[in-house]
Amino acid sequence: MISCGTLKPVLLCRDGVRLAHVEAGPTAPQIPPLLLINGWTGDHGIFTPQIAHFAQSRRVVAVNIRGHGASDAPEQEYTIAGFADDIAWQCAQLELLKPVVIGHSMGGRIALELCGRYPDLASGVVMIDTIVMPPPILRESRELTRLLEGIGGPNYLAVLKANAWEMGCDFDDPTRRKMIYETYVLPSCEQTPQHVAYSMIRNATLNYDPVPAAEACRIPMAYISADVPLVNVTRDLDRLQEICPQLVIAKTMLAGHFNTIEAADQVNTMLDRFLAVGLRRWR
């Protein structure tokens, strides 16, 4: 039985940097594999229910983006484009053909960049509670300034943990919410080095423009949102749909940012529907 502890990372070396992934499920030539991308300070554990569900019928590969989880964390800049290049390389090494790319949180931005940057790589893309089209004013907001100062400061870990707890929201039973946080969220937060977390969030919020990737992305696309106020007011799905009319939008009911765990049954059902209908609809 697949659980967070049974998934053992495999390391591939790219230019001296080890990049990790976990893999499960059978290779079925007629069924698109899934490629799962974790978000900021996360790892593959956030997709544990999805790996367990979909590996029953298809190949599933979940990466640990550079600097996260079991992947190496060299001193360098961490950019959305750089993560996308890493993952395209991993796909080639693993002979992962026409995967459906699914990204959680910041992983959704990476997924969009990957599919726009490499337009022939994937057969579909899904973003889960991603701040995908933030308004320009966000870059000058006091909230972002405080977050960047906190992540770059001496109380880095406390700020990071508090941010993750808040993003989880309080819809679930308090005991279960605490379990989800301590099992699936906190370990990867504590493991992510400060230089990685700071460079990634700074570059993603201040230096990255998602529009070129969106304009280049013409494959089937879906967005699954959660009930997180911060994400709700900064993602601008109307703008994304103007650029990508193939976008379909869904929402998990009464679940916070970590809805892949908290409302796994809802997320899995939506993904099943996208795989069965969405891929065919926009071909």
PyMOL commands that set and color helices and strands:
alter all, ss='L'
color gray80, all
select helices_A, chain A and resi 44-54+80-94+106-117+136-140+142-151+156-168+174-191+194-206+211-216+229-232+237-243+259-262+264-281
alter helices_A, ss='H'
color red, helices_A
select strands_A, chain A and resi 10-14+17-24+34-37+60-64+100-104+124-128+221-225+247-251
alter strands_A, ss='S'
color yellow, strands_A
deselect
rebuild
show_as cartoon
